[in-house]
Amino acid sequence: MTRTSSGAGLKQILDEAGMGRTIARMAAEIVERDGGEIILVGIQTRGVPLAERLARAIVASTGHSVGTGRLDITLYRDDVGPWRPAHAQPVLKETVLPPSIDGATVWLVDDVLFTGRTVRAALDTLMDYGRPRAVRLAVLVDRGHRELPVAADVVGRKVHTSRDEDVQVRLKEVDGVDGVWIGKETPNAR
Amino acid sequence: MPVEAATALSGKDLVGIAPLTPGEIQLILDTAEELLEIARRPIKKVPTLRGRTVVNLFMEPSTRTRFSFEVAEKRLSADTLNFSASGTSVSKGETLVDTARNLMAMAPDFIVMRHPNSGAPHRLAKMVSASIINAGDGINEHPTQALLDAFTMRRHRGRLEGLTVVIAGDIRHSRVARSNAFLLNKMGASVRFAAPASLMPVRAEELGVEVHHRLEPALEGADVVMMLRIQRERQGNKNFPSLREYFDFFGLTPGRLDLASPDALVMHPGPMNRGVEIDSAVADGPRSVILDQVTNGVAIRMAILYLLSGGEREPSAAS
């Protein structure tokens, strides 16, 4: 889970200030769409601090209290068990949601949108907890290469990548630094 | 210092606590912690083991362990098949080989196995490609029970290191006591065995435990008191004069429990003999976590099924 790269071979496409502006703009787009009556649910791991930052920005601009949660999709992945012959099982992380999500407008938040498989698993996970009125998706980076019919409602930054490139989002809460890097360093199995 | 969790289990099977490293034990406990939450959801089921088959092979009577495994399997969406040998005719060497061949013809992914012969799961593990999970073998090990006991202690006390755990009762016939001793030693807790000499295994000290032949000194300052069932079916010749006398000397009463630390936990792997090894006032008292053990057992068994379902064991490379 730790990203150990030194930065060699990686190009930075978003710095700390750029990330701050991007998140502020995403928060504004979410409010424009749904107002403040929403629940922001971060997908483990880096979606969680992103959801919290978006929630703070929305609270600051609208005064609404925004619900937050965190979702671990591991048990719903399509590559655990027999489809994952060469790896150990992913480590489980906690899922924490408001007591009820029935009838709520839920925004799923993740750092990178790639194949769409994570979002598929997140939708299945969410549905086992209740029946939201609507589910929407906000991602910091959309890097293309979808394998499922999934689209984000709010995108921080759209980048063109080749399939074997690695997109690394780093956040202070997890990695000690804010920024987005792109390049060919390690095969990405996201 | 808490033990750092391993990234994976290194074997395809769980035959006992003895082969596990402290990091592997930590991984199982950490994984169970996250799985516990599924029991509180409106839909108590996740699709993780969809399409995988688990055979529950119980060659010895069991109610709660079998139910606990079955609930765990169903919550992970596995398909389950139940085999039980009724009566007492015990299958031995050759029969076990035949049983294994027949089972493998059905291509199960897991075999959960309880067997009256110590070492039977180890033998089966070498014969078949499925993952073997030991649900109790003879007087050898009962690893999932020790894991759920440790999980219960950790949830209530926040740690295992430095705890003093008393295990009292029929230790000689108890695979639970052995597995617990292995596990607690690996995780830095200290273990005291308390039993009359007739119910204490020979050379118990070699398991790394303090041996007591009276209950009271063992209870002094203990953090956890685990009472074992007097296993009437395993008492060949009488090991004590009467059940009444056993209770008088080794039963856990409120008065004796006062010798332990004020917030000591009372545990029992079940089924309890009230008035033999434990007084009802203690079993139903505020320090009893006996029903938590049952709930936690499902999460521990789910964790083991999940961790063993990942194919080859190598450090995780994917995010």
Interface residues (C-beta under 8 A of the other chain):
Chain A: M1 R3 D72 L75 Y76 V80 G81 P82 R84 P85 A86 H87 A88 Q89 P90 V91 L92 K93 E94 T95 D124 D128 Y129 G130 N188 A189 R190
Chain B: A5 T7 A8 D30 T31 E34 L35 E37 R41 P42 I43 K45 V46 P47 T48 L49 G51 R52 L76 D109 Y306 L307 S309 G310 G311 E312 R313 E314 P315 S316 A317 A318 S319
